[in-house]
Amino acid sequence: MRRDFEGQAVFITGASSGIGAALAAEFARQGADVALAARRLDRLEQVATDVEKVGRRAVILSCDVSRDDDVERAMSQTRERLGPVAVAVANAGFGVMGDMARLTLDDYRRQFETNVFGVLRTAQAALPDLRQTRGRLVIVGSVNGYVSTPGASAYGMSKFAVRALAQSLDGELARDGISVVLITPGFVTSEIHEVDNRGRRHPGVPDPFQRLRMPTARAARLIVQATARRRRETVIPFHGKMAVFLERHAPWLVAAGIRRLGIRSRREATSR
């Protein structure tokens, strides 16, 4: 097995489940020590165990990316325990769902605090280390950053903004030897469909797109590979690539399909 990140420190937000947890395990298999940042410390214990099973170090960090000081504090703790960060993964996020007419401005603000400003806070906190290591900033966006469906205006707006941020930073940070890697996932196995508009999880909520989802382990391997190769953008899985391709080359067809087929986003998660 290739070990592209041997002895390097990797910082991951939203590391308690889904893509974040799978990335922690995959980076560890490729030789990295991993800082695990999330709100749910109990869930991070198992992720840390998975990292340590392959002989790498794991640091568990309480971090809410929607708070101004949390990411900087977590990054400082990572630096003290693992050394300067070579890869920072801005992965934390959730989806506010529902028609614009029933959402409040606070719903949109809450979405942006995590999905946009959380990414920005992570990038700013990691910047001194990434300059030192000539490292990589990995930003997890979404296919919804290209195609936003009815009922997902808040989430789509946030992911369009994240894509714009990644494009701007790609040029800004290149002069410092820092690569910006934008990951654009479509359907990948996660708990996002179980999280309501206030960020609370409702376990057991059915996933209407379960059959389409790529397993997180497979997604993590592709993301780590893209990070190692410093790719500007990677879209996963295949149907995500197709959606982005069609939006780029035939946006009228995508819009017509959404209208005529009545395509909508998933509903907000609620307790059953």
PyRosetta script that sets phi, psi and omega in degrees:
from pyrosetta import init, pose_from_sequence

init()
pose = pose_from_sequence("MRRDFEGQAVFITGASSGIGAALAAEFARQGADVALAARRLDRLEQVATDVEKVGRRAVILSCDVSRDDDVERAMSQTRERLGPVAVAVANAGFGVMGDMARLTLDDYRRQFETNVFGVLRTAQAALPDLRQTRGRLVIVGSVNGYVSTPGASAYGMSKFAVRALAQSLDGELARDGISVVLITPGFVTSEIHEVDNRGRRHPGVPDPFQRLRMPTARAARLIVQATARRRRETVIPFHGKMAVFLERHAPWLVAAGIRRLGIRSRREATSR")
pose.set_psi(1, 137.1)
pose.set_omega(1, 175.2)
pose.set_phi(2, -67.7)
pose.set_psi(2, 144.0)
pose.set_omega(2, 178.1)
pose.set_phi(3, -126.5)
pose.set_psi(3, 73.8)
pose.set_omega(3, -173.8)
pose.set_phi(4, -69.5)
pose.set_psi(4, -15.9)
pose.set_omega(4, -174.0)
pose.set_phi(5, -121.0)
pose.set_psi(5, 31.8)
pose.set_omega(5, -177.4)
pose.set_phi(6, -56.0)
pose.set_psi(6, 120.6)
pose.set_omega(6, 176.0)
pose.set_phi(7, 74.5)
pose.set_psi(7, 4.9)
pose.set_omega(7, -179.2)
pose.set_phi(8, -90.8)
pose.set_psi(8, 155.8)
pose.set_omega(8, 178.3)
pose.set_phi(9, -99.6)
pose.set_psi(9, 129.4)
pose.set_omega(9, -179.7)
pose.set_phi(10, -119.9)
pose.set_psi(10, 130.6)
pose.set_omega(10, -179.4)
pose.set_phi(11, -111.4)
pose.set_psi(11, 126.5)
pose.set_omega(11, -175.6)
pose.set_phi(12, -129.4)
pose.set_psi(12, 124.0)
pose.set_omega(12, 172.0)
pose.set_phi(13, -90.3)
pose.set_psi(13, 156.2)
pose.set_omega(13, -177.0)
pose.set_phi(14, 62.4)
pose.set_psi(14, 38.9)
pose.set_omega(14, -171.7)
pose.set_phi(15, -87.9)
pose.set_psi(15, 3.8)
pose.set_omega(15, -173.6)
pose.set_phi(16, -83.4)
pose.set_psi(16, -12.6)
pose.set_omega(16, -178.0)
pose.set_phi(17, -163.4)
pose.set_psi(17, 174.9)
pose.set_omega(17, 172.1)
pose.set_phi(18, 56.3)
pose.set_psi(18, -137.8)
pose.set_omega(18, -177.2)
pose.set_phi(19, -60.5)
pose.set_psi(19, -40.4)
pose.set_omega(19, -178.0)
pose.set_phi(20, -60.5)
pose.set_psi(20, -46.1)
pose.set_omega(20, 179.8)
pose.set_phi(21, -65.5)
pose.set_psi(21, -41.7)
pose.set_omega(21, 179.5)
pose.set_phi(22, -65.8)
pose.set_psi(22, -36.9)
pose.set_omega(22, 177.1)
pose.set_phi(23, -64.3)
pose.set_psi(23, -39.9)
pose.set_omega(23, 179.2)
pose.set_phi(24, -58.4)
pose.set_psi(24, -46.7)
pose.set_omega(24, -179.8)
pose.set_phi(25, -65.1)
pose.set_psi(25, -40.4)
pose.set_omega(25, -177.8)
pose.set_phi(26, -71.2)
pose.set_psi(26, -42.3)
pose.set_omega(26, 176.4)
pose.set_phi(27, -61.2)
pose.set_psi(27, -39.3)
pose.set_omega(27, 178.4)
pose.set_phi(28, -63.2)
pose.set_psi(28, -41.5)
pose.set_omega(28, 178.0)
pose.set_phi(29, -62.3)
pose.set_psi(29, -25.0)
pose.set_omega(29, 178.6)
pose.set_phi(30, -98.6)
pose.set_psi(30, 20.9)
pose.set_omega(30, 168.0)
pose.set_phi(31, 97.2)
pose.set_psi(31, 2.9)
pose.set_omega(31, -175.6)
pose.set_phi(32, -88.8)
pose.set_psi(32, 151.3)
pose.set_omega(32, 164.4)
pose.set_phi(33, -92.0)
pose.set_psi(33, 141.3)
pose.set_omega(33, -166.7)
pose.set_phi(34, -125.3)
pose.set_psi(34, 130.9)
pose.set_omega(34, 171.3)
pose.set_phi(35, -96.3)
pose.set_psi(35, 121.5)
pose.set_omega(35, -175.4)
pose.set_phi(36, -104.0)
pose.set_psi(36, 110.6)
pose.set_omega(36, -175.8)
pose.set_phi(37, -114.6)
pose.set_psi(37, 126.5)
pose.set_omega(37, 178.4)
pose.set_phi(38, -169.9)
pose.set_psi(38, 172.7)
pose.set_omega(38, 178.0)
pose.set_phi(39, -82.0)
pose.set_psi(39, -31.3)
pose.set_omega(39, -172.8)
pose.set_phi(40, -94.0)
pose.set_psi(40, 91.2)
pose.set_omega(40, -176.0)
pose.set_phi(41, -65.3)
pose.set_psi(41, -32.8)
pose.set_omega(41, -179.1)
pose.set_phi(42, -63.4)
pose.set_psi(42, -37.0)
pose.set_omega(42, 179.2)
pose.set_phi(43, -72.1)
pose.set_psi(43, -29.0)
pose.set_omega(43, -179.9)
pose.set_phi(44, -69.4)
pose.set_psi(44, -24.2)
pose.set_omega(44, -179.8)
pose.set_phi(45, -58.8)
pose.set_psi(45, -45.4)
pose.set_omega(45, -180.0)
pose.set_phi(46, -67.5)
pose.set_psi(46, -39.1)
pose.set_omega(46, 178.3)
pose.set_phi(47, -62.8)
pose.set_psi(47, -42.0)
pose.set_omega(47, 178.2)
pose.set_phi(48, -61.9)
pose.set_psi(48, -39.4)
pose.set_omega(48, 177.8)
pose.set_phi(49, -60.9)
pose.set_psi(49, -41.8)
pose.set_omega(49, 178.8)
pose.set_phi(50, -63.1)
pose.set_psi(50, -38.1)
pose.set_omega(50, 177.8)
pose.set_phi(51, -66.6)
pose.set_psi(51, -45.6)
pose.set_omega(51, -176.8)
pose.set_phi(52, -69.0)
pose.set_psi(52, -24.4)
pose.set_omega(52, 178.5)
pose.set_phi(53, -63.0)
pose.set_psi(53, -27.0)
pose.set_omega(53, 179.3)
pose.set_phi(54, -98.8)
pose.set_psi(54, 14.3)
pose.set_omega(54, 172.0)
pose.set_phi(55, 85.9)
pose.set_psi(55, 17.1)
pose.set_omega(55, 179.0)
pose.set_phi(56, -111.8)
pose.set_psi(56, 162.5)
pose.set_omega(56, -178.9)
pose.set_phi(57, -87.1)
pose.set_psi(57, 146.1)
pose.set_omega(57, 176.8)
pose.set_phi(58, -130.7)
pose.set_psi(58, 136.4)
pose.set_omega(58, 176.6)
pose.set_phi(59, -117.6)
pose.set_psi(59, 125.9)
pose.set_omega(59, 179.8)
pose.set_phi(60, -95.8)
pose.set_psi(60, 128.3)
pose.set_omega(60, -174.3)
pose.set_phi(61, -132.3)
pose.set_psi(61, 127.2)
pose.set_omega(61, 173.4)
pose.set_phi(62, -75.5)
pose.set_psi(62, 122.7)
pose.set_omega(62, -174.7)
pose.set_phi(63, -155.1)
pose.set_psi(63, 125.0)
pose.set_omega(63, 172.5)
pose.set_phi(64, -113.2)
pose.set_psi(64, 109.4)
pose.set_omega(64, -172.9)
pose.set_phi(65, -67.4)
pose.set_psi(65, -10.4)
pose.set_omega(65, 178.1)
pose.set_phi(66, -84.4)
pose.set_psi(66, -1.5)
pose.set_omega(66, 178.6)
pose.set_phi(67, -106.6)
pose.set_psi(67, 135.8)
pose.set_omega(67, -171.6)
pose.set_phi(68, -58.3)
pose.set_psi(68, -40.6)
pose.set_omega(68, -171.9)
pose.set_phi(69, -94.6)
pose.set_psi(69, -14.1)
pose.set_omega(69, -172.6)
pose.set_phi(70, -63.4)
pose.set_psi(70, -44.9)
pose.set_omega(70, -175.7)
pose.set_phi(71, -68.8)
pose.set_psi(71, -41.1)
pose.set_omega(71, 178.2)
pose.set_phi(72, -61.7)
pose.set_psi(72, -41.4)
pose.set_omega(72, 178.4)
pose.set_phi(73, -64.7)
pose.set_psi(73, -43.5)
pose.set_omega(73, 179.2)
pose.set_phi(74, -63.9)
pose.set_psi(74, -39.4)
pose.set_omega(74, 179.0)
pose.set_phi(75, -66.0)
pose.set_psi(75, -39.7)
pose.set_omega(75, 178.0)
pose.set_phi(76, -63.2)
pose.set_psi(76, -41.7)
pose.set_omega(76, 177.9)
pose.set_phi(77, -65.2)
pose.set_psi(77, -37.0)
pose.set_omega(77, 176.8)
pose.set_phi(78, -63.3)
pose.set_psi(78, -45.5)
pose.set_omega(78, -179.6)
pose.set_phi(79, -60.4)
pose.set_psi(79, -41.3)
pose.set_omega(79, -179.3)
pose.set_phi(80, -65.9)
pose.set_psi(80, -34.8)
pose.set_omega(80, -172.6)
pose.set_phi(81, -99.5)
pose.set_psi(81, -28.2)
pose.set_omega(81, -176.5)
pose.set_phi(82, -120.2)
pose.set_psi(82, -10.8)
pose.set_omega(82, -175.2)
pose.set_phi(83, 95.9)
pose.set_psi(83, -178.4)
pose.set_omega(83, -177.1)
pose.set_phi(84, -62.6)
pose.set_psi(84, 141.4)
pose.set_omega(84, -176.9)
pose.set_phi(85, -76.4)
pose.set_psi(85, 131.1)
pose.set_omega(85, 177.8)
pose.set_phi(86, -99.2)
pose.set_psi(86, -24.8)
pose.set_omega(86, 178.3)
pose.set_phi(87, -137.3)
pose.set_psi(87, 124.8)
pose.set_omega(87, 174.1)
pose.set_phi(88, -115.0)
pose.set_psi(88, 123.6)
pose.set_omega(88, -177.5)
pose.set_phi(89, -110.4)
pose.set_psi(89, 111.0)
pose.set_omega(89, 177.3)
pose.set_phi(90, -89.4)
pose.set_psi(90, 92.2)
pose.set_omega(90, -171.5)
pose.set_phi(91, -113.9)
pose.set_psi(91, -24.3)
pose.set_omega(91, -174.3)
pose.set_phi(92, -59.3)
pose.set_psi(92, 135.2)
pose.set_omega(92, 178.3)
pose.set_phi(93, -179.3)
pose.set_psi(93, 165.8)
pose.set_omega(93, 174.5)
pose.set_phi(94, -153.7)
pose.set_psi(94, 177.2)
pose.set_omega(94, -175.4)
pose.set_phi(95, -122.4)
pose.set_psi(95, 121.3)
pose.set_omega(95, 170.7)
pose.set_phi(96, -85.1)
pose.set_psi(96, 123.1)
pose.set_omega(96, -174.8)
pose.set_phi(97, -118.3)
pose.set_psi(97, 152.9)
pose.set_omega(97, 177.0)
pose.set_phi(98, 131.6)
pose.set_psi(98, 157.5)
pose.set_omega(98, 178.5)
pose.set_phi(99, -66.1)
pose.set_psi(99, 145.4)
pose.set_omega(99, -179.3)
pose.set_phi(100, -53.2)
pose.set_psi(100, -36.4)
pose.set_omega(100, -175.9)
pose.set_phi(101, -63.9)
pose.set_psi(101, -25.0)
pose.set_omega(101, -178.9)
pose.set_phi(102, -105.8)
pose.set_psi(102, -6.1)
pose.set_omega(102, 176.1)
pose.set_phi(103, -86.7)
pose.set_psi(103, 153.8)
pose.set_omega(103, 176.3)
pose.set_phi(104, -102.2)
pose.set_psi(104, 167.1)
pose.set_omega(104, 175.0)
pose.set_phi(105, -61.7)
pose.set_psi(105, -33.0)
pose.set_omega(105, 177.3)
pose.set_phi(106, -63.8)
pose.set_psi(106, -33.9)
pose.set_omega(106, 176.2)
pose.set_phi(107, -61.4)
pose.set_psi(107, -44.8)
pose.set_omega(107, 179.7)
pose.set_phi(108, -67.2)
pose.set_psi(108, -40.7)
pose.set_omega(108, 178.8)
pose.set_phi(109, -62.8)
pose.set_psi(109, -42.3)
pose.set_omega(109, -179.7)
pose.set_phi(110, -62.3)
pose.set_psi(110, -40.5)
pose.set_omega(110, 178.0)
pose.set_phi(111, -61.2)
pose.set_psi(111, -45.5)
pose.set_omega(111, -177.5)
pose.set_phi(112, -71.7)
pose.set_psi(112, -32.9)
pose.set_omega(112, 179.6)
pose.set_phi(113, -58.5)
pose.set_psi(113, -40.0)
pose.set_omega(113, -179.9)
pose.set_phi(114, -86.3)
pose.set_psi(114, -55.0)
pose.set_omega(114, -169.3)
pose.set_phi(115, -75.9)
pose.set_psi(115, -26.1)
pose.set_omega(115, -178.3)
pose.set_phi(116, -110.3)
pose.set_psi(116, -60.2)
pose.set_omega(116, -178.4)
pose.set_phi(117, -68.2)
pose.set_psi(117, -27.2)
pose.set_omega(117, 174.5)
pose.set_phi(118, -64.4)
pose.set_psi(118, -40.5)
pose.set_omega(118, 175.7)
pose.set_phi(119, -65.3)
pose.set_psi(119, -43.9)
pose.set_omega(119, -179.4)
pose.set_phi(120, -64.1)
pose.set_psi(120, -41.8)
pose.set_omega(120, 177.5)
pose.set_phi(121, -60.6)
pose.set_psi(121, -41.1)
pose.set_omega(121, 179.4)
pose.set_phi(122, -64.1)
pose.set_psi(122, -44.8)
pose.set_omega(122, 179.6)
pose.set_phi(123, -62.1)
pose.set_psi(123, -44.8)
pose.set_omega(123, -179.1)
pose.set_phi(124, -66.5)
pose.set_psi(124, -40.2)
pose.set_omega(124, -179.3)
pose.set_phi(125, -67.7)
pose.set_psi(125, -33.1)
pose.set_omega(125, -177.2)
pose.set_phi(126, -84.3)
pose.set_psi(126, -16.9)
pose.set_omega(126, -170.2)
pose.set_phi(127, -54.1)
pose.set_psi(127, -47.1)
pose.set_omega(127, -179.8)
pose.set_phi(128, -59.0)
pose.set_psi(128, -41.8)
pose.set_omega(128, 179.4)
pose.set_phi(129, -66.7)
pose.set_psi(129, -44.3)
pose.set_omega(129, -177.6)
pose.set_phi(130, -65.6)
pose.set_psi(130, -31.7)
pose.set_omega(130, 174.3)
pose.set_phi(131, -65.0)
pose.set_psi(131, -41.0)
pose.set_omega(131, -179.3)
pose.set_phi(132, -66.4)
pose.set_psi(132, -41.1)
pose.set_omega(132, -175.4)
pose.set_phi(133, -93.5)
pose.set_psi(133, -5.9)
pose.set_omega(133, -172.7)
pose.set_phi(134, 51.2)
pose.set_psi(134, 53.0)
pose.set_omega(134, -168.1)
pose.set_phi(135, -92.8)
pose.set_psi(135, -153.8)
pose.set_omega(135, -174.1)
pose.set_phi(136, -130.2)
pose.set_psi(136, 134.2)
pose.set_omega(136, 172.5)
pose.set_phi(137, -106.8)
pose.set_psi(137, 115.2)
pose.set_omega(137, -178.7)
pose.set_phi(138, -102.8)
pose.set_psi(138, 122.5)
pose.set_omega(138, -179.7)
pose.set_phi(139, -114.5)
pose.set_psi(139, 122.1)
pose.set_omega(139, 179.9)
pose.set_phi(140, -92.5)
pose.set_psi(140, 109.1)
pose.set_omega(140, 178.4)
pose.set_phi(141, -98.5)
pose.set_psi(141, -133.2)
pose.set_omega(141, -179.8)
pose.set_phi(142, -170.7)
pose.set_psi(142, 154.1)
pose.set_omega(142, 170.1)
pose.set_phi(143, -58.5)
pose.set_psi(143, -26.1)
pose.set_omega(143, 175.1)
pose.set_phi(144, -65.8)
pose.set_psi(144, -9.2)
pose.set_omega(144, 171.4)
pose.set_phi(145, -77.2)
pose.set_psi(145, -7.5)
pose.set_omega(145, 173.2)
pose.set_phi(146, -113.6)
pose.set_psi(146, -43.8)
pose.set_omega(146, -176.3)
pose.set_phi(147, -122.6)
pose.set_psi(147, 109.9)
pose.set_omega(147, 179.3)
pose.set_phi(148, -105.9)
pose.set_psi(148, 123.2)
pose.set_omega(148, -174.4)
pose.set_phi(149, -96.1)
pose.set_psi(149, 160.5)
pose.set_omega(149, 176.2)
pose.set_phi(150, -54.4)
pose.set_psi(150, 137.3)
pose.set_omega(150, -179.0)
pose.set_phi(151, 87.9)
pose.set_psi(151, 2.5)
pose.set_omega(151, -179.5)
pose.set_phi(152, -132.2)
pose.set_psi(152, 33.9)
pose.set_omega(152, -176.1)
pose.set_phi(153, -63.0)
pose.set_psi(153, -41.8)
pose.set_omega(153, -178.7)
pose.set_phi(154, -65.2)
pose.set_psi(154, -48.5)
pose.set_omega(154, -179.7)
pose.set_phi(155, -64.5)
pose.set_psi(155, -46.4)
pose.set_omega(155, 179.6)
pose.set_phi(156, -60.0)
pose.set_psi(156, -44.4)
pose.set_omega(156, 177.4)
pose.set_phi(157, -56.6)
pose.set_psi(157, -43.7)
pose.set_omega(157, -177.7)
pose.set_phi(158, -64.7)
pose.set_psi(158, -37.6)
pose.set_omega(158, -177.8)
pose.set_phi(159, -79.4)
pose.set_psi(159, -30.2)
pose.set_omega(159, 170.3)
pose.set_phi(160, -61.7)
pose.set_psi(160, -42.6)
pose.set_omega(160, -179.6)
pose.set_phi(161, -64.0)
pose.set_psi(161, -40.6)
pose.set_omega(161, 179.1)
pose.set_phi(162, -64.0)
pose.set_psi(162, -39.8)
pose.set_omega(162, 178.4)
pose.set_phi(163, -64.3)
pose.set_psi(163, -40.9)
pose.set_omega(163, 177.4)
pose.set_phi(164, -63.2)
pose.set_psi(164, -41.5)
pose.set_omega(164, 178.2)
pose.set_phi(165, -60.5)
pose.set_psi(165, -46.1)
pose.set_omega(165, -179.5)
pose.set_phi(166, -61.6)
pose.set_psi(166, -40.6)
pose.set_omega(166, 179.7)
pose.set_phi(167, -64.2)
pose.set_psi(167, -41.5)
pose.set_omega(167, 179.1)
pose.set_phi(168, -67.3)
pose.set_psi(168, -45.1)
pose.set_omega(168, -177.4)
pose.set_phi(169, -67.4)
pose.set_psi(169, -27.9)
pose.set_omega(169, 178.9)
pose.set_phi(170, -55.2)
pose.set_psi(170, -43.3)
pose.set_omega(170, 178.9)
pose.set_phi(171, -80.1)
pose.set_psi(171, -38.6)
pose.set_omega(171, -177.9)
pose.set_phi(172, -63.7)
pose.set_psi(172, -42.6)
pose.set_omega(172, -171.6)
pose.set_phi(173, -90.8)
pose.set_psi(173, -12.3)
pose.set_omega(173, -179.2)
pose.set_phi(174, -59.7)
pose.set_psi(174, -33.9)
pose.set_omega(174, -179.2)
pose.set_phi(175, -64.0)
pose.set_psi(175, -21.8)
pose.set_omega(175, 178.1)
pose.set_phi(176, -96.6)
pose.set_psi(176, 6.7)
pose.set_omega(176, -179.8)
pose.set_phi(177, 78.9)
pose.set_psi(177, 13.9)
pose.set_omega(177, -179.6)
pose.set_phi(178, -95.3)
pose.set_psi(178, 130.6)
pose.set_omega(178, 176.6)
pose.set_phi(179, -97.5)
pose.set_psi(179, 135.0)
pose.set_omega(179, 174.1)
pose.set_phi(180, -102.5)
pose.set_psi(180, 122.0)
pose.set_omega(180, -177.9)
pose.set_phi(181, -114.2)
pose.set_psi(181, 110.8)
pose.set_omega(181, 178.4)
pose.set_phi(182, -92.7)
pose.set_psi(182, 123.6)
pose.set_omega(182, 176.1)
pose.set_phi(183, -103.1)
pose.set_psi(183, 126.2)
pose.set_omega(183, -176.3)
pose.set_phi(184, -119.2)
pose.set_psi(184, 88.3)
pose.set_omega(184, -178.8)
pose.set_phi(185, -85.4)
pose.set_psi(185, 146.5)
pose.set_omega(185, 165.9)
pose.set_phi(186, -94.1)
pose.set_psi(186, -120.5)
pose.set_omega(186, -179.6)
pose.set_phi(187, -83.3)
pose.set_psi(187, 109.0)
pose.set_omega(187, 174.8)
pose.set_phi(188, -128.1)
pose.set_psi(188, 140.2)
pose.set_omega(188, -178.1)
pose.set_phi(189, -57.0)
pose.set_psi(189, 128.0)
pose.set_omega(189, 179.0)
pose.set_phi(190, -163.5)
pose.set_psi(190, -176.1)
pose.set_omega(190, 177.7)
pose.set_phi(191, -102.0)
pose.set_psi(191, 9.8)
pose.set_omega(191, -172.2)
pose.set_phi(192, -60.8)
pose.set_psi(192, -31.2)
pose.set_omega(192, -179.2)
pose.set_phi(193, -73.0)
pose.set_psi(193, -10.6)
pose.set_omega(193, 179.3)
pose.set_phi(194, -95.9)
pose.set_psi(194, -0.7)
pose.set_omega(194, -173.7)
pose.set_phi(195, -105.6)
pose.set_psi(195, 129.0)
pose.set_omega(195, -177.9)
pose.set_phi(196, -84.1)
pose.set_psi(196, -174.7)
pose.set_omega(196, -173.9)
pose.set_phi(197, -71.4)
pose.set_psi(197, -9.2)
pose.set_omega(197, 176.7)
pose.set_phi(198, -107.1)
pose.set_psi(198, 10.1)
pose.set_omega(198, 177.1)
pose.set_phi(199, 83.7)
pose.set_psi(199, 11.9)
pose.set_omega(199, 179.8)
pose.set_phi(200, -93.9)
pose.set_psi(200, 136.6)
pose.set_omega(200, -177.2)
pose.set_phi(201, -88.9)
pose.set_psi(201, 141.3)
pose.set_omega(201, 176.4)
pose.set_phi(202, -123.9)
pose.set_psi(202, 88.1)
pose.set_omega(202, -175.8)
pose.set_phi(203, -57.5)
pose.set_psi(203, 142.8)
pose.set_omega(203, 175.6)
pose.set_phi(204, 92.3)
pose.set_psi(204, -2.0)
pose.set_omega(204, 177.7)
pose.set_phi(205, -65.0)
pose.set_psi(205, 129.1)
pose.set_omega(205, -179.0)
pose.set_phi(206, -60.0)
pose.set_psi(206, 144.4)
pose.set_omega(206, 178.9)
pose.set_phi(207, -103.2)
pose.set_psi(207, 110.1)
pose.set_omega(207, -176.9)
pose.set_phi(208, -67.6)
pose.set_psi(208, -15.4)
pose.set_omega(208, -177.5)
pose.set_phi(209, -114.3)
pose.set_psi(209, 21.1)
pose.set_omega(209, -173.5)
pose.set_phi(210, -56.1)
pose.set_psi(210, -41.9)
pose.set_omega(210, -176.2)
pose.set_phi(211, -67.4)
pose.set_psi(211, -21.2)
pose.set_omega(211, -178.4)
pose.set_phi(212, -89.4)
pose.set_psi(212, -11.2)
pose.set_omega(212, -168.3)
pose.set_phi(213, -80.3)
pose.set_psi(213, 138.2)
pose.set_omega(213, 173.2)
pose.set_phi(214, -79.1)
pose.set_psi(214, 136.6)
pose.set_omega(214, 176.7)
pose.set_phi(215, -58.8)
pose.set_psi(215, 143.7)
pose.set_omega(215, -176.3)
pose.set_phi(216, -62.7)
pose.set_psi(216, -34.2)
pose.set_omega(216, -179.6)
pose.set_phi(217, -62.2)
pose.set_psi(217, -42.8)
pose.set_omega(217, 178.2)
pose.set_phi(218, -65.5)
pose.set_psi(218, -44.0)
pose.set_omega(218, 177.9)
pose.set_phi(219, -60.1)
pose.set_psi(219, -42.3)
pose.set_omega(219, -178.9)
pose.set_phi(220, -62.7)
pose.set_psi(220, -40.1)
pose.set_omega(220, 178.9)
pose.set_phi(221, -62.0)
pose.set_psi(221, -41.6)
pose.set_omega(221, 179.5)
pose.set_phi(222, -67.8)
pose.set_psi(222, -38.5)
pose.set_omega(222, -179.7)
pose.set_phi(223, -67.9)
pose.set_psi(223, -44.1)
pose.set_omega(223, 179.4)
pose.set_phi(224, -65.2)
pose.set_psi(224, -37.7)
pose.set_omega(224, 176.4)
pose.set_phi(225, -62.3)
pose.set_psi(225, -44.5)
pose.set_omega(225, 178.2)
pose.set_phi(226, -63.2)
pose.set_psi(226, -37.6)
pose.set_omega(226, 178.5)
pose.set_phi(227, -65.2)
pose.set_psi(227, -44.2)
pose.set_omega(227, 179.2)
pose.set_phi(228, -60.3)
pose.set_psi(228, -37.1)
pose.set_omega(228, -177.4)
pose.set_phi(229, -89.5)
pose.set_psi(229, 0.1)
pose.set_omega(229, 178.4)
pose.set_phi(230, 56.2)
pose.set_psi(230, 44.2)
pose.set_omega(230, 178.4)
pose.set_phi(231, -72.7)
pose.set_psi(231, 140.8)
pose.set_omega(231, -176.8)
pose.set_phi(232, -67.2)
pose.set_psi(232, -40.1)
pose.set_omega(232, 177.7)
pose.set_phi(233, -152.4)
pose.set_psi(233, 141.1)
pose.set_omega(233, 174.6)
pose.set_phi(234, -132.1)
pose.set_psi(234, 125.6)
pose.set_omega(234, 179.4)
pose.set_phi(235, -105.8)
pose.set_psi(235, 129.8)
pose.set_omega(235, 178.1)
pose.set_phi(236, -138.5)
pose.set_psi(236, 156.3)
pose.set_omega(236, -17.2)
pose.set_phi(237, -81.6)
pose.set_psi(237, -153.1)
pose.set_omega(237, -173.3)
pose.set_phi(238, -59.0)
pose.set_psi(238, -44.3)
pose.set_omega(238, -177.7)
pose.set_phi(239, -67.5)
pose.set_psi(239, -25.6)
pose.set_omega(239, 172.8)
pose.set_phi(240, -67.1)
pose.set_psi(240, -42.1)
pose.set_omega(240, 176.5)
pose.set_phi(241, -59.6)
pose.set_psi(241, -41.9)
pose.set_omega(241, -178.9)
pose.set_phi(242, -65.4)
pose.set_psi(242, -41.4)
pose.set_omega(242, 179.8)
pose.set_phi(243, -62.5)
pose.set_psi(243, -44.1)
pose.set_omega(243, 179.8)
pose.set_phi(244, -66.2)
pose.set_psi(244, -41.5)
pose.set_omega(244, 179.1)
pose.set_phi(245, -59.3)
pose.set_psi(245, -47.6)
pose.set_omega(245, -178.6)
pose.set_phi(246, -65.3)
pose.set_psi(246, -39.0)
pose.set_omega(246, 179.4)
pose.set_phi(247, -65.9)
pose.set_psi(247, -35.0)
pose.set_omega(247, 179.8)
pose.set_phi(248, -72.7)
pose.set_psi(248, -38.8)
pose.set_omega(248, -170.3)
pose.set_phi(249, -107.2)
pose.set_psi(249, -21.2)
pose.set_omega(249, 179.4)
pose.set_phi(250, -145.7)
pose.set_psi(250, 62.3)
pose.set_omega(250, -176.8)
pose.set_phi(251, -61.1)
pose.set_psi(251, -30.3)
pose.set_omega(251, 177.8)
pose.set_phi(252, -62.0)
pose.set_psi(252, -35.3)
pose.set_omega(252, -179.8)
pose.set_phi(253, -69.5)
pose.set_psi(253, -41.1)
pose.set_omega(253, 178.1)
pose.set_phi(254, -62.7)
pose.set_psi(254, -47.7)
pose.set_omega(254, -179.4)
pose.set_phi(255, -61.0)
pose.set_psi(255, -43.1)
pose.set_omega(255, 179.6)
pose.set_phi(256, -64.7)
pose.set_psi(256, -39.7)
pose.set_omega(256, 179.5)
pose.set_phi(257, -64.5)
pose.set_psi(257, -41.3)
pose.set_omega(257, 179.1)
pose.set_phi(258, -62.9)
pose.set_psi(258, -43.6)
pose.set_omega(258, -178.6)
pose.set_phi(259, -68.7)
pose.set_psi(259, -50.6)
pose.set_omega(259, -172.8)
pose.set_phi(260, -72.0)
pose.set_psi(260, -33.6)
pose.set_omega(260, -179.6)
pose.set_phi(261, -90.6)
pose.set_psi(261, -5.2)
pose.set_omega(261, 179.9)
pose.set_phi(262, 65.0)
pose.set_psi(262, 34.1)
pose.set_omega(262, -178.5)
pose.set_phi(263, -67.3)
pose.set_psi(263, 133.7)
pose.set_omega(263, 178.6)
pose.set_phi(264, -136.1)
pose.set_psi(264, 162.5)
pose.set_omega(264, 174.2)
pose.set_phi(265, -73.8)
pose.set_psi(265, 171.0)
pose.set_omega(265, 173.6)
pose.set_phi(266, -66.2)
pose.set_psi(266, 163.2)
pose.set_omega(266, 178.0)
pose.set_phi(267, -83.4)
pose.set_psi(267, 163.3)
pose.set_omega(267, 175.3)
pose.set_phi(268, -62.6)
pose.set_psi(268, 139.0)
pose.set_omega(268, 177.8)
pose.set_phi(269, -69.2)
pose.set_psi(269, 135.8)
pose.set_omega(269, 175.2)
pose.set_phi(270, -140.1)
pose.set_psi(270, 159.7)
pose.set_omega(270, 176.8)
pose.set_phi(271, -69.1)
pose.set_psi(271, 140.4)
pose.set_omega(271, -178.7)
pose.set_phi(272, -84.8)
pose.dump_pdb("model.pdb")
